Amino acid sequence: MVFETLQLARQGGLVQVTLNRPAQRNAMSLQMVAELSRLWSCLASDAEARVVVLQGAGGHFCAGGDVRDMAGLRHQLASDSQAAVRFNRQFGQMLQQAAALPQVLVAVLQGAVLGGGLGLACVADIVLAHADCQLGMPETGLGLIPAQIAPFVAQRIGLSQARWLALSGQRIDGRRALSLGLVQQIQPSDTALTGALAELLAQLARTAPLVTRQTKRLMQAMPGMALDALLDEAASCFSEAMQGAEAAEGAAAFIDKRVPSWVETWP
């Protein structure tokens, strides 16, 4: 896959994705949204990929939407009244695709994490952040609405806190984001953040690929399933896993005091 706004690196089951518009603080252009959507679509059917790491180039994660694209969109509305509807919904669809990925999605936050960048962070399974990164939904201060972002933020941190961030445009740092449950871990420096990511990847490399996917699928189903149905499905998945090759290999590795065959070494 070839992209202009993204950098990709792959090692075995690890896919590293870098938002690569550093001069614009990785602001999300129409092209970046389309490229992320295409990437998520490819990963959705990639049985070999196990972990996806998403970060930004140049010391920032993502500063939100690209101002120049927004200006172009307003100009387009003069001749196409539905242009903004399509653009906004395409962005939401991209977030839905990211949230539905079968792989473990890890976001690493530095610098600006605003608007659409916050939306991306909120659909990740695990979020590591620099303590001084700045997160927020500044849209209302710009005469806009965080239309596609707000539902994912609310799902992540609860409606009350999401309303506060969306309505006030308040920015918070990584420390406050940790207290809200938006991120799982903060670090005081870029070096420490890199080290924390390495430790996390080593831990994720030890998890069995198929049952990790099954676990994520069950977690994704939780919001929309009745508890009885969810527990029935979970019991079926547990039985399937118990009879699978990974359970046999895990037990054998434990008895033999060796590393399971699925463990990879990632940078």
Residue pairs with C-beta under 8 A, 6 or more apart in sequence:
1 8
1 38
1 39
1 42
3 35
3 38
3 39
4 31
4 35
5 19
5 20
5 21
5 29
5 31
5 32
5 35
6 17
6 18
6 19
6 20
6 32
6 35
6 36
6 39
7 17
7 18
7 20
7 57
8 15
8 16
8 17
8 18
8 39
9 15
9 16
9 18
10 16
10 49
11 264
11 266
11 267
12 48
12 50
12 264
12 266
13 48
13 49
13 50
13 51
13 205
13 209
13 264
14 49
14 50
14 51
14 53
14 201
14 205
14 264
14 266
15 43
15 46
15 49
15 51
15 52
15 53
15 103
16 52
16 53
16 55
17 39
17 52
17 53
17 54
17 55
18 55
18 56
18 57
19 26
19 28
19 32
19 54
19 55
19 56
19 57
19 61
19 62
20 26
20 57
21 27
21 29
21 32
21 57
22 56
22 57
22 58
22 59
22 60
23 58
24 63
24 66
25 56
25 58
25 60
25 62
25 63
25 111
25 112
26 56
26 57
26 58
26 60
26 61
26 62
26 63
26 112
26 117
27 62
27 63
27 64
27 65
27 66
27 67
28 62
28 64
28 65
28 66
28 91
28 115
28 116
28 117
29 66
29 68
29 69
30 66
30 69
30 87
32 66
33 90
33 91
33 94
34 90
36 94
36 98
37 90
37 93
37 94
37 97
40 94
40 97
40 98
40 101
41 97
43 49
43 52
43 101
43 102
43 103
44 97
44 100
44 101
44 102
46 103
49 103
50 103
50 104
50 204
50 205
50 209
50 212
50 264
51 103
51 104
51 106
51 201
51 204
51 205
51 266
52 101
52 103
52 104
52 105
52 106
53 106
53 107
53 108
53 197
53 201
54 105
54 106
54 107
54 108
54 120
54 124
55 61
55 107
55 108
55 109
55 110
56 62
56 110
56 111
56 117
58 111
59 110
59 111
59 190
60 110
60 111
60 112
61 107
61 108
61 109
61 110
61 111
61 112
61 113
61 117
61 120
61 121
61 133
62 112
62 113
62 114
62 115
62 116
62 117
62 120
63 111
63 112
63 114
63 115
63 117
64 112
64 114
64 115
64 116
64 117
64 138
65 115
65 116
73 83
73 84
73 87
76 83
77 83
77 84
88 147
88 148
89 148
91 116
91 119
91 148
92 147
92 148
95 119
95 120
95 123
95 148
95 149
95 152
98 105
98 120
98 123
98 124
99 123
99 152
99 220
100 220
102 213
102 216
102 217
103 213
104 125
104 126
104 204
104 212
104 216
105 123
105 124
105 125
105 126
106 124
106 125
106 126
106 127
106 128
106 197
106 200
106 201
106 204
107 120
107 121
107 124
107 126
107 127
107 128
108 127
108 128
108 129
108 193
108 197
109 121
109 127
109 128
109 129
109 130
109 133
109 135
109 174
109 183
110 129
110 130
110 133
110 190
110 193
111 130
111 133
111 134
112 133
112 134
113 121
113 129
113 133
113 134
113 135
113 136
114 134
114 135
114 136
114 137
114 138
114 171
115 136
115 137
115 138
115 139
115 146
115 149
116 149
118 135
118 136
118 137
118 149
118 153
119 146
119 148
119 149
119 152
119 153
121 127
121 135
121 182
121 183
122 149
122 152
122 153
122 155
122 156
122 157
122 182
123 152
125 216
126 184
126 200
127 182
127 183
127 184
127 185
128 183
128 184
128 185
128 186
128 187
128 193
128 196
128 197
128 200
129 174
129 177
129 178
129 183
129 185
129 186
129 187
129 193
130 174
130 186
130 187
130 188
130 189
130 190
130 193
131 173
131 174
131 175
131 186
131 187
131 188
132 173
132 174
133 173
133 174
133 177
134 171
134 172
134 173
135 171
135 172
135 173
135 174
135 177
135 182
136 165
136 169
136 170
136 171
136 172
137 146
137 149
137 150
137 153
137 165
137 166
137 169
138 169
138 171
139 145
139 146
139 149
139 166
139 169
140 146
140 166
140 167
140 168
140 169
141 169
146 153
146 166
150 162
150 166
153 162
153 165
153 166
154 162
154 163
155 223
156 162
156 181
156 182
157 180
157 181
157 182
161 180
164 170
165 172
172 180
174 183
174 186
175 186
177 183
177 186
178 184
178 185
178 186
185 196
187 193
187 195
187 196
198 267
201 266
201 267
202 266
204 212
205 263
205 264
205 265
205 266
206 260
206 263
208 246
208 249
208 250
208 260
208 262
209 246
209 262
210 241
210 244
210 246
211 241
211 244
211 246
211 247
214 237
214 240
214 241
218 230
218 233
218 234
218 237
221 230
221 233
222 230
225 233
241 247
246 262
249 260
249 261
249 262
250 260
253 259
253 260
253 261
